[in-house]
């Protein structure tokens, strides 16, 4: 059965049904003003709704799914809370409770709302496999895992540690991404494919960082304290890399695929190998202006592979 444009429009104006939990939350005047200020002129959200209508018309079998996850909601924050809450729900951890928890966290923290939008744009801009913004929100588990972590991190900051760890556990089970709730993550983050990513408790990830699958930001030893890597802005970490200990990866640096990094990596430098060696490659000003996490160029270091720093 074909789903016409008018049919999609009728669905959009119908009662929200299953999506009503997210669409009816935080309806007090203060919450409504806060939501409008964050998404009232949200061009990204308007674009995502347009994409969802187009996809529903092209694939009628997806019409109900796209309606309940996107078109039934009045903001990106509500749609994401609904989708993420249902993804992470289990037989004993109810979706209604999770949707409420996630939405309330989004509405209370403008920084998280801004980071969500920066992350969606980062995925769309850097990953050629991402065909639309709505595709990112609905289907990219790296993006979803990152947003769930933002909620868990805020819970951790509030001293709600057990709830934060429970959310972390569900993310690990559902998305195969394990990020400790205490880890600090900036905005504009791309977890590309994301399967097997592990981020330890005291790790720090800066802004505009791209990390591929099977990457570990791990600690060494059984002692507490600062024991995990710190990635500065613009870092690119290749697939299968392992970074251990309280090391610093400088701004604009690259970690080659499959590398084992045990010491600091200076800014605008590439670490490759096991154990990793440092290489600068071309040293012209144009190379220093590049942001590896945005270019996603994993092989440019080969231009100067013999120019080892150590």
Steps between C-alpha positions, in 0.01 A plus 500: 500500500641838401526767766411834342615840618152569642511173695828600662352839586198333663728279709694805613188665636363183659539425874854402588403154635822327615697821462268688733724426800779716363271759338302564817793535740610831656191695394531762773552856380864514611588179320317612188686832489829315550420261216397774259818693574708193412309379196241759397708602200687173472580471129659160558178365647294639210739333258466168684120519484516567129728199455264282703198601289693429182614159624150408621360576156775305327479199735146454636614208718702754703219757531384393846857478628591845366182649635546366852871585520513836322178645360295459819737722699533875513876517557818308436554458873163329549546277197847392610385435857214283372719303259791455739277406792332229296835372372639461852187360664489145630243274661574652839620848398190661352514722194260751654738558790804528273330739258404726790849483651674579171262778401520668840881490478495657153261775606704584810834533320547732201857376451373148434242629252770693315733198503228276354466730201875535457535120505232446237666754272840340559374157396330634187803707396772241565341166417409450132282206603264734687233587244297740717475660844197290587691187395770595751258542789307184428768255392854603600577322826816702558292817508236341724761359739662842529171670587416232756842564653421871528196411708696250713779754554257759631349242734853420620565868568180512705618213717249254349779255433307173506247628247784632282676163508176318421455720194861433399437127527194520274695705243775237502250220451300675227767689304824315594652832610631522857558854630535554873252765621781706657686540170481851355407545136482822297272578207525435128589135568496221243513139617526341155346148503572510875494124569753412768579854615608509867557827688626491859391694805753787495526532122437839339395547137511855364288669235481388137663161560446198273547146632455183300397153616688273741684787665598481869579799720614290794688523826801318636530343843242444769543832682241776483554860400574647158585199286343542154588689179410859421415582137519868408285670235508375142661162569441205266535146644518214249326165531640244742724745685581459868601800710601423857577709806470872587653610170410808296429496127554857382270714292469390137696177550431165334517147635551249219281190481616215721749711697596445863563840658665514843645853506398856412438596138588864418253720310478450121699178521410146396562193718524171310601145581524263795651643706418833337765724350446869430516649154436854383462464124482827307572802716357776282247743647220338299556173689486673838167656407340165425265348754549122464172416668316695230703394195494136619828453311673195646790473255654846453775414751643265235630807316764534769510156649880502538499830689471349846501725803610210721 
